[in-house]
Amino acid sequence: MTDPDPFSEIEELFDQFAQLGEPLAGRFELDVIDADSEILVKADLPGRDPSALSVQLEENRTLRIEVPEGETSEDGRFVVRERTRESGSRSVTLPAAVDESETEASYDRGVLTVRLPKLSGDGDETEIQVN
């Protein structure tokens, strides 16, 4: 009976973590909440300029949020830099069709909230302004 190489397990774990990180690059976390009369989408986007965010509704069922690359700091030299500046994009298929004329988006304390009242039917792409 031979002892297994303890480093092979560690190398395997590193390979698994590397594979996990690749698809997540440029992505941000969000929640989709199916309420009685509306769908809420909340995305964590701290430190972003709300006027630079792009929120679009496609065919009343797909919400796309695009975030441009964040600004750089001219205040000095970074000692620790953990906050992301990457651009990102997420598309989410909504659980129900929504009324595009009644959609609202707001940005408060680093959280983008999109309110989408439910509706049955189809439509085209709609730009949603972020307040």
Residue, then its C-alpha position, 0 to 999 in steps of 0.5 A: m500500500t502506497d501513500p497518495d501524493p498529498f500535493s496532487e490533491i492540492e493541485e487538483l483543488f487549484d485547477q477547480f478554483a481556476q475553472l470557477g473564476e473564469p466564467l465569473a469574470g465581469r459578472f455581478e450578483l443579482d436577485v430576481i424576486d417574483a412578487d404578486s403583481e411585479i418582478l423585482v431585479k436587484a443587482d449589487l453594483p457598488g461605486r458605479d455611476p448610475s447614468a452609465l448603466s444600461v438596462q434594457l428589456e427585450e420582448n417583455r421577458t429578458l432583462r439585460i444589464e450592462v455595466p461599463e468599466g469603472e473609473t480609476s482613482e487619481d487620489g494616489r497609489f493603491v496599497v490594496r485594491e479589491r473593488t472591481r472596475e471591470s465591465g460586466s453584463r447579465s441577461v436574465t429571463l423573467p418568469a413572466a412578461v412585463d409591462e414595458s411602459e410601467t418599468e422603473a429603475s433606481y440606484d441607491r447605495g450601490v444597488l440597482t433595483v428594477r421594478l417590472p409590473k407583470l403583463s401578458g403579451d410580447g414586445d420589442e426591446t425597451e430602454i429603461q432609464v435609471n434614476 
